[in-house]
């Protein structure tokens, strides 16, 4: 593996596994298939009871970093270990400013593990707590770090500042998942964001066998039941379709905090025969549902707190399988669902436009087949996980090589 031979990469994640974060598991599996050795650090406990089937294929060991520290003696012991065992550990600790105690304690644990296990680079997903800890740990261990920024971590209005500017400044490299994000970060953060590169999330295309869409299937939506998914707009659009005399049905797969509100909306509109919530399902069942669906609808919106989707993985999966897609013009989604080319892309929160798009696909199976073929071709060109993780490994290799060059320059200076 050019540039990474003999290197081990640590992945720092807030929670692992998470049902909705199949893209991380897919990424790790592709790295492992290419021969990269990985260790995973999980910073918070697992909250979910449903897990994806492919999780069992991951070989990387998982370190569950304690996130509750009781007593001064525990913290002092960690500080002493950092002082005694990490290169320049005392100076590195002295350079930490305005960081929460839990983050520092977890960073010390990760840094000590990196030194003991020969981990030479850390990569975090999402620019929030995982990157906070990765940044501190890398500084303590004297290694490099990078991170992938997705969507919420870029746009959400958090109570505590995310400090993306500091993280971009200190990172050896950074990645984001759409050209929309890339332009936003470079415009907002200037020179520090010049090191950001766009690497799309990808799919293992061997697992997604293409087939032309089936006619007569139901309308399908998949995702967490949260505001940014826009499922309330979908329910309203289904009400319009019923008013037009259509007998289309819709299934929404997922769980989340607005499940009760969505069910109340369905009940109030008398749509129980048209729309059903079926809870979370394993990926194999989701794939079957996608194959059987007339279309996938992703009516994403920008939430009131700024939270929004980047590129929903289910859109990649649907297009890879051949399911026609309808989505909205939020963040990078139009890079995937290219209106009139690979699917239909409408304005967010436009109930009438969404209903019209669904009616169009219901009435024109040939149009759905055209979008199906073009969508699969785009996925093969731009979203192949083997190709995209190879690019990510080049990012890691560049970070490690830069650190080695800098250390050599210091020794020679």
N, C-alpha and C positions, 0 to 999 in steps of 0.2 A: 504494500500500500504506500504509494509515493508520499513522502513527507511525514507519515505517521507511523512508520515501522518502529516497533518497540514502545510506542506511546499508549497510554491508557487515558480514556476520557471519562470524567465524572459528570453525570447529568444531575442537576439540582432541580427538584420539582417540589411545588408546594404540597401536593398530595399525589400519591401513586399507589394503586391505579385509580383513575377516574373514568366512569362509564362514558362520559362525553368526549374524552380526549384520546380517541382511537388514533389520531394523527401522530401522537407522541409514541405510542406503541409501534405503529407502522414504521416510524423513523428509526427507532432503536433496532427493530428486527432487520431493517435494511442495512444498517451499519454492521450488525453482527454477521449478516450474510456476506458482507465484504471483508470480514476478518478483523474488524475493529473491536478492541476490548473495551467494554463499558462497565461502569458501576453507577448505581442509582442512589441518590440521597433524597429521601422523602422527609419533608419538614413538618408536616401535620398528619394527624391520624386519618385513616380511611373512614369516610362517612357513609359510603354507599354499600348496598347489599347485592347489587347486580354488577357483573363484570363481563367483559367481552371474551369470546371464546379464544381469540388468538393470544391472550395474555400468557397462557401456559407455554408458549413457544419462546418467550424471552429468557435468555440464559443469564443476563446480567444480575449479579447479586444486589439486593436492596438493603441499604442501611436506613433504618427508621430513626432519625435523629430526634432525641428527646426535645420536647418543646415546653416542658414544665420543669422549672428548676427551683427547688426548695432549699432555703438556707444559704447563708453567706459562705459556709465552708465549701459547698459544691461549686459555687462560682469561683472562689479563690483557688480551688484545686485546678480548675480549668485554666485560669490565668497563669498559674505556676507551670502547668504543663506546656502552655504556649511559650512562656518565657524560656523554658529549659530545652524544648524539643524542636521548636521551629526556627529556621534561619532568620535572624533579625527579628524574632518574635516580639521581644520587648519593645523595640522601636516601632514595629508595626502596630502593636496595641496602643502605643502612645499617639499614633497618627490617626486613630479612629475618633471621629467627632460626631456628635449628634446622632448616634445610632442607639436603637433600643437594646436593652440588656439581653432580651431573649435572642435577638438577631446575632448579637456578638457571641453569646454562648454557643449558639448553633454553628456559627462560622468557625469558632475555635475547634469544635468537634470535627467539622468537615475538613478543616485544614490539617489537623493531626492525622486524620484518615488518609488524606492525599499524600502526606509525607511518608506514612507507614506503608502504603500500598503502591507507591510509585505512580500516582495519578499526576499527569503533567498539564492538564488543561481542564477547566470546568465550563460546562455549557448549561444555561438555565432556559426554561421556557416561561414566558411572560415576564414583563419588566417590573414586576411588583416584588413580593417578599422573596421569591426564589432567586431573583437577580440581586436583591439586597444582600442575601447571605452569600451567594456565589462571589460577589465583588469583595466582600470582607474576607472570605475564606481564601480567595486567590491572593489578596494582599498579605495575609498572614503566612501563607505557604510559599510565597515567592514564585507563584505560577501565573498563567494568564487565564482570562475568562472571556466568554462571549455569551450572548443571549439572543433569543428570538422574541421579538415583540409582535403581538397578534392583533388585538383590536381593543378590548376593554382596557388593557394596560396602557394603551395610547390615548384613548378618548374619554374614558370614564372620569367623572369628577369625584375623586376620592377625598375622604375627610383628611387623611394624612397625605402630604405630597409624595408622589412616586419618585421624584428626583431623577427622571430619565436623563436630564442634562448631565448629571454627575456620572451616571452609569455609562452613558455613551462616551464621555470623556475618558473614563478609566478602562473601558473594555478594549481588548485587542481587536475585536470585531463585533459587529451586530448584524442581525438578520431580521427581515420582516417578510410578511407573506403575501404582499400585493404591491403593485406599482402605486396604487392610491396611497397606501401607508408610507411608501418610500418618499413620495413627493411631499407628503405632509411633514414627515420627520425632518427632511432636509430643509424645508421652508421654515420650520419652527426652531430647529436647533443649529442650523448653519453648519459651520465647519466640523463640529463634533459628529454630525450625522453623515458626513461624507464617507465614513467607514461602514455605513449600513449598506447591505446588499439585499436584493430581493431574491428569495428562494421560495417558490411555491411549496406548500404542503403537497404530498403526493400519495399515490396508491400503489400497492402491489398488484399490477394489472393481471398477473396470473390468477388472482383470486376473483377477478371480476370479468366473467365471460360475457361478451357482448351478444345481444339479441335484439332484433327489431321490437318495438313496443307492441303490446297486445291491445287490441281494441276492446272496448266494453269494460275495462277495469275501473276501479274507484280512483278518486282523487286522493293523493297521499301527502301528508306533511309529517316531518320527523324533526324533533329537537326538544331541548329543554323547555318546559312551560314557563317561560319568563317573558317580560315585556318585549325585549328586543327581537324576539322571534316573530312578533306580529300576528300571532294566531287569532287574536280577536278580530283583526281585519279579515282573515280568511273566513271566520264564522259569519261575519257580516256579508261577505261576498257569496257565501253559500245561500244565505237568505235571499239575496237578489236572484240567484239562479233558480231557486224554488219559485219565486214570484213570476219568473218567466215561463214557468210550466215545465222545467227540466227535472228529471228524477235522479240527477247525479247524487252520489254519496261520497262522503269524505271521512277518512280515518286519520286521526292525529296520534302519532306514537311519541311518547315521552312523558316525563314527570317533572314537576317543579312547583314553584310557589304560587303560581296563578291558576293551578288546576281547578280550584274551587270556583274562582271567578269565571273561568271559561265554561265550566259546566253550568253555572248559573245563567250565563249568556245564552247557551244552547237551549236550556230549559225555557227561558223567558221568550225566546223566539219560536218555540215549538219545533225545534230542529232535531229532536232526538232520533227521528228516522233517517235524517240526512247526514248528521255529523256525530261521530263517536270518538271519545277519548279512550285509548286502549293501553295507557301506561307504558313504562319502559320495556324494551324487548332486546334480547341479545342480537349481536350483529348479523348472525346467520338468518335470523327471522326477519330482520329489517331488510336484508338483501332479497329474501323471497318476496316480501311485500313490495319492494321496488320493482322487481321483475313483473309482478302481477298488476301493477298500477297503470292507469291510463296516463298519469303524469305525476310529477312531484312539484309541489308548490312551496316555495320558501319566501313568505311575505315579510321579510325582515324590515325592522324600523330602527330609527335612532331613538333610544329611550330618553325619558325626561332628565336622566342624570348623565346623558352623553354616552351611555353604554351602547355598543352596537356590535354586530358580527363583522368578522373579517371575510373569510371565505368558508362558509359552512362545509364541513367534510361530506355531509350527506349529498350535497350538490355534486361533488366530485364522484361519489359512488353511483349516484343515479345516472349521470352522464356516461360513466364507464360501462354501466350495465345496458345502456340504451334507452333509459326512461326519459321522455321529453320533460323539460323543466321550465317552470315559470318562477321568476324571482323579482326582486326590487333593486332599485339603483342605490344601494347602500354600500359605502366604502368600496372594496375591490370586487364586489359581486359582478358588475358589468364586464370585468376582464374575463370572467368565466362564462356567464350567461350573456352572450352577445346578442342583443336584440335583433331578431330577424335573421340571425345566422346560426347560433347554437341553441336558441331558445327564445323565450319572450321575457323582456325585462321592463317592468312598469314602475311608475313613481311609488315611493313608499306611502302607505296609508291611503292610497287611492282605491277605495272599495269598488267603484264602478269599473275602473281600468282592470283591476284584478279579476272581477267577474267576467268581463269581456274577454280577457285572455284565456280563462278557463273554458268559456263557451267556444272560443275559436278552436282550441285543440280538441274539444269534444266533437265538434262538427267537421273537422278536417284531419282525419287520420293520416293522410298523405303528408300533410305539413308536419305532424308529429314525427313521422319517419324521417323526413329531411333533417329536422333538428336532431334527431337521434344519431344519425350518421355523422353529422358535423360535430356534435358534442363528443362522441367517442374519438374522433380524429384529433380534436383539440386536447383531450385528456392524454392521448398517446404522445402528442408533441410536447406538452408543457408540464404534465403532472405525473410523470412516471417516477415512482419513488426511488428506483435504482439510480436514475440519472440525477435526480434532485439531491439525494443524500451524498452522491459523489461530489457535487458542488459544495455541499456543506462540509464534507471532510477536507476539501481544499481550503475552506475558511479556517478550520481548526489547524491544518498544517501550516498555513500562513502565520497564524497567531503563535504557534510553537516556534516556528523558525525565526520569527521576529524577536521572540524572547531570548533565544539562543544567541542571535547576532548581537543583541544589546548586552548580554552578559559577557560575550567575548570582547566587545568594545570596552567594557568597564575594566576587564582584566588587563587589557593591553594599554589602557590609558594611563 
